Amino acid sequence: MDYYQIEFEPVGRRGACRADESLLDAARQLGVDLINLCGGVGVCQRCKVQVLAGRVSEAGLAEREALSQSELEDGYRLTCMTFPLEDCKLGVPPDSLSTPLRTQVEGLEIGVSIAPSLRNVDIQLDPPSLSFSQADAENLLLHINQSQGLDAQVVDIDLLRDLSEKLRDWDWRCTAHVQGREVIAISRPGSKPLGLAVDLGSTKIAGYLVDLDSGKTLAAQGLMNPQINYGEDIVSRLTYAMKSPSGREKVTEVVVEALNQLAEDLCAEIGAATEEILEAVVVGNTAMHHLLLGLPVRQLALAPFVAASSGDLDLKARDLSLDLAPGAYVHLPPNIAGYVGSDHVAMLMATAAEWSHQHVLALDVGTNTEISLITAEDEITSLSCASGPAFEGYHIHDGTRATRGAIERVLITSEKVYYQTIEGAPASGICGSGILDAVAQLHLADVLNDNGRIEMGSHPRVRQDGDQPVFLLAGEEGRKEITVTQHDVREIQLAKAAIQTGIQVLMAESGISVQEIDRVIIAGAFGSYIDVPNAVAIGMFPPLPPERFQQVGNAAGMGAKLALVSNKVRTEAQALCSRVNYVELAKYPDFSKVFARSCQLRPYVQLV
């Protein structure tokens, strides 16, 4: 039997595979988790790759029907229908990857000139003697200023408490870390200066450990925001914090504990200590910003929704109870207004090259979805909409987080149901992308009418369960039953209506028509896993050609990393905020009518 070397890029998986096995078989053997709902019979058309090098079998009828002529000419093929004829190199589009590998291919990685606020100075101090008896702190400042021409004037008090012992232990050689006119830390010569970038989301927290010299990400992790125990959505969380000082302190305390654990886990990955983290940047929506800082939130939760502070801040990490380097600072970029915070600013900074001089919709989809419409003249109009926790699997009958066994992709025909679970494990529930897929597919299969009602008798899997109709999605042969209930459909209708209303209002405010939109940028952890055609089918996104949509992953996290290593990015973020026209969605004329109409499962309708 002949074997060929098959290489999958950019995931970096390669190995020998049999000539009589399809490219999908090769992907499975090499651990490349491609989306494949139909079991490899060419029905779902989701296991698409691009042949970059090497010969493969000719495209059959199923592939010619599934792929456009331009795609075929560019080498795109369905892996389940294609067999290698020699060694091959394959390019895997992000949309073809299932959750486990898609989290490794973060999507957006942007180069930026490294210009951090921190200066790192390698010095050899003169040890004290009877003829040179200068105090240790002044000795340090003297050598820093003489060697680099800086004007360091003060040593952080926490560093000062350990300075004398460290200098003597290190034989008077060290790297001094200077922020402005202050020495915030010293480290052993040759140590790698570390920074921490955090996207503090309402539901999820993403952290990145960064080499401040090179800008390279050394480790990345995500975790659930523990504040969710005090409210699944922002408003309920703010309400909890407003009830008493102890409530506000508690929601601050749990997120600080989570950030400290995140920093510790990231450092453990590379064998470092958290005291080696010299600076941090934290982005989040305005509510997360206030709860982290322990700021009052009553005025934020009630009309006219005014922030206590919207400008950028530089605070000592210890003042936030964060366990970093002795004098480390935390930079918090500016918020725009209301619930559009620094995470959206970071997302816009990270995607600026994608939207400059075009009509672009930029969405950061999550429990709270921020949307900006940027015109070709670079005018920016922004708003926030409460899409709620349904996209995270909450408030769904068999909902679950995007963990092993969660249904994440769904395809429904008149007779059959195809679904894919994370890691191919037995179905244990349905996550956000899965329930969105299911609702769209049920509507396309005429199981749901335009008002979102499940039609009895419309499909063999529709049945009555108590007082509501349900659709059996999974549970054949004695396995756990997973259903889509009428209540589940209503939750998705509300979530998608919030986003659809936000888009319609922005376009009406800017006088831009659907046809004029050059690009739709979709960011956020959940945004990465949305099946765009399904979202378009139910009106969540405007009906545009697929090539105009771009899913960029956690762009807010990327923006935080950019701000960590570049003072220029921080300055540009301030300038961007000053240009934004903020719209309070709830105050928009006829908001209720637009929202009610958006609850229908119909393609997008342009507001007059």
Order of alpha helices (4+ residues) and beta strands (2+ residues): beta-beta-alpha-beta-alpha-alpha-beta-beta-alpha-beta-alpha-beta-alpha-beta-beta-beta-beta-beta-alpha-alpha-beta-alpha-alpha-beta-beta-alpha-alpha-beta-beta-beta-beta-beta-beta-alpha-beta-beta-beta-alpha-beta-alpha-beta-alpha-alpha-beta-alpha
